[in-house]
Amino acid sequence: MPSNTDLFHEDEGTGKALVFVPGLGATHEMFKPQVDAFRGSHRLIRPDLRGNGRSARLVGPIGTILDRQCDDMAALLDHLGIIRVVMIGVSYGGTVALHFALRHPDRLAGLVIVDSFAELRITQPMEALLLAGSYLTLWTYLLPRPLLNSMARLFYRRWPTALAAIPALVEGFRPTESMLQSLAMCRVDAVRHLGRVQCHALGVVGDATKTGVRLMQRAMSSIPNSRLEVVRDSLDPTNLCQPGDFNRLLAGFLSEIGW
């Protein structure tokens, strides 16, 4: 493809295009429940971001990582001959999708942000802990894969679909490049620019953490044509913890915007 990196992607289904952007260190594999639900009605594009899964290597500088990942996806759309899409970004992928909406606004017919944020400005003690934790836990990325697998399985034992997805996600995890992306994510400061987002937007967040809900409220309230849906008994990533609720919300949004 005509880009300065090789971007692995899955492309299936027919109809108007949806692009699914994975979370930190994750791959296209995290959207299998959405493939089952939407491939009969839409064209589904699922890339591995640069530095993840089967895509090309990611190097610094940290300050340009989001720009490069967004430009990679724009080049992928050019390569596939797709002009406009609805982009769905989960967790880190939501941060990338927000950045894409500002950098390539003409490519989006709609935007769905899931369990993410547009800044980590500290206004509450828990937000300070979240930011500190993002830095302090970087060392855990270097743990052996079997241990990462066990830790994740313990964390997501309440959510069967998320639990079943863990082995594939851990297998595609690239620790050093995930560290770089985590550092890039901690520097995000986009809220003051979100008034420029031109398309309709849907926010989806699990109710498991008040801080997560607050960060999503702050981001979505800055986007002119947007709303936020809070999903009960869900944790990042909601598309895997509560796939039925998530798919229903996504389908409703696509219907609303005529996509």
N, C-alpha and C positions, 0 to 999 in steps of 0.2 A: 504494500500500500504506500501511497506517496506521503510519507511522514518521516521524521528523523528518528523514529523508533519503530520496532515491530510490536504491534499491539494484537495480542491474541483475542479472539472474540468468537462467540457463537451467534449465528444468525438463522432464525427459523420462524416459520409462520408467514402469513401474508396479511396485508392490510396496512393501516396507518402504523407508524413505527413507534415503539417504546424502547428507550435505552435505560438499562438497569445498571447503576453504578455501585459496586460493592463497598463494604466497610473496610476498616483498617486491617491490612494483612489478608483480607479475604479475596475470594475469586468469584467468577461467574456462577460457581456451584451453589452459592447461597440463595439463588432465586428459583430453585426447582419448583417450589409450590406455585410460583407465579407463572412459570412456563406451562404447567398443567392447566392453569386457569385461563390463560390468555392467548395461547398459541393458535387457538381456533378462530380468533377474532382480530388479531394484530400481528404485525411483524415484530419480533422480539430480538433486540440487539443486546448481548451481554458481554461487555469487554472485561478483561483483566487489566486494571490500570497499570501503567508503567511502574515497575518495581514489585509486581505482585503476580502470583500464579505462573502462567506460561508466557507472560509478556517480557519485554526487554528490560535490561538492567536500569536501575535508578541511581543516580549520583547527585551530589550537591550542585549548586548552592541551594540551601534550604528555602531561601526566599523566593525561588522561582519554581518550586516543585508544583504548586497548584496551577500556575500558568502553563507549564509544560504538559501536565496531565490533561488539562482542558483542551489545549491545542492538539494533542494526540487524538482526542475524541472528535474534534471538529474535522481533522484530517481523515479519520475513519469514516465519518458520515460522507465526506466528499468521495472517498473511495467506493462507498456503497451506493452512491448516487441518491442519497437521501437529503432533502433540503431542510425539513423541519421534523421535530420529534417531540414527544413528551418524555422528559427525563425524570427518572426515579432514583434518588440517591439515599442510601441508608448509612447512618452514622458518619464515618469519615467521608463516605460517598455523598452524603447530603451536603457536607461542606464543599466538596468538589462541585456538586451540581449548582449550588448557589454561586460559586465563583464562575462557573460556565455561563450562568444566566446574565452575569455582568459583563463577561468577556465576549460572549457570542450570542447576544440577545436575539438576533434574527433567526437563530436555529431552533428556537423553542416555541412550541404551541402550548405547552403547559409544563408545570414543575411540581414534583412531589418530593418533599423533604421528610425524612423519617429518622426519629431519634438522633437528632443532630443539633448543631448550633452554628451561629454566625460570628460569635466572639466568646472569649473567656474573660471578659472584664469582671473583676471581682467586686460584687455588690453585697454578697452574703458570705458568712463564714464557710458554708458548705461549698460555695464556688471556689473559695481559696483552697479548700482541701482537694477539690477535684483537679484544679490546676497543678497543685503540688504533687498529687498522686500520679498525674500524667507523666511527670518527670521522674518521680521516684521509682515507678514500676517499670521503667524502660529495661532494666536488667532482666526482668522476667522473660523478655522476648528471646533471650539466649538459652533458656531452659531446654532440655531435650524434648523432642516431640512427644514421646510417651507421657512425660510428666505434664506437658501442656494439655494433652488430650484428657488426662485424668482430672486436672483442675477444671477444665471447661465443662466436662461431663458432670462434675459435682455442682457447679454453678448453675447449670441449665437443666437439672434433673426434673424440674417441675413442668418443663415444656417439651413434649415428645418430639415434635418436628425439629425444633432447634437441636435437641439432643442427638437425633439421627444425623444431622448435618455436620456435626463436629469433626468426625474423622477426615472427611474430604477437605474441610477448611484448614485443619491443622496441617494436613499433608502439603497444601499449597503455600503455607506460611513462609515468608522470607524475612528472617529477623532483622538483619542490618538495615534493609530498605524500609521495613516497617518502622524502625526507629526514626529514620529520616522523615517519614510521613507524619509520625506522631509529633515530632518537633515542629513541622510545618503547620500542623493543625493547631498546636498551642499558640501560634503567632497570629491566627486568623483574627481579623478585626473588620468585618464587613457590614455590620449592622447599619452604620451611617450611610452606606451606599445602596441599601436594598430598596429604597424608594424608586430606584431606576429600573427595577425588574418590571418588564413590560407584559408578561404573560400571567394568566391565572395560576394560582399556586395552592396546593394542599399541603398542610403539615400533619404528620401522624406521629404520636409519641405514646409510649407505654407509661402507665401510671406508677410504675414500681419505685421511681425516685422523684421527689418533689423538685430537686435541682434540675433534673432532665426536663421536666415539664416547664419549669421557669425559663430555662434557656431557649426552649422551643417557642414559648410565648413571646419572648423578646425578639426572636428572629422573625417569626411570622407576622407579628404586629407591625413590623417595619415594611412589609410587602403590601402594596396597595390592594390588589385583588386576591386576597388570600383568606383562608380560614384554617383553624387548628382543630384536629380531632384527637381526643385522649382515649386510648384503648385500655380497658380494664384488665388487670392481671397480666401485664405484659412488661417486658424488659427489652432493651436494645439487644438484638434486632426484632422489632415487632413483626416484620414480615415472616419470621420463622417462629416466634413465640406464639403469635396468634394469627396464623396465616388466613384463616377464614374471615376474621374481622378485617384484616388488612386488604384482602382481595375484594371484599365487598365495598370498602371505602374507595379503593382505586377504581373499581368498575363504575361506581357512582360519579366520581370526579370526571372520568373519561366521557361518560354520557353527558354530563353537564356542559362540558366544553365542546361537545360534538366531535370527539376523536375516537 
